[in-house]
Amino acid sequence: MSSRFACFKRIHNGGGSVGAGGMSTGTVMCIVLLVTIVVYIVGGILVNKYARKIEGSSLFPNHSFWTAFPGYVKDGFKFSFGKLTRKEYETL
């Protein structure tokens, strides 16, 4: 755009500038989240295997919670949908 009201100004911070190919805040947050999840899983498996001497599928950290989690999500959706449609919450 050639208007003086719509020109793009480069902001210099450090060695780069906005639009120069640097990582965005969202990209950094996704990387941090991914690294945190990997550390949680690998660290939990190592603690369960060597410190607690657990074997099998229970090596996964908080195994009982994560196996029940899909049911919790289903119940939450049923409850929320019931409130939105003004129906009473029914359990199976």
PyMOL commands that set and color helices and strands:
alter all, ss='L'
color gray80, all
select helices_A, chain A and resi 25-51+56-59+63-84
alter helices_A, ss='H'
color red, helices_A
select strands_A, chain A and resi 12-13+16-17
alter strands_A, ss='S'
color yellow, strands_A
deselect
rebuild
show_as cartoon
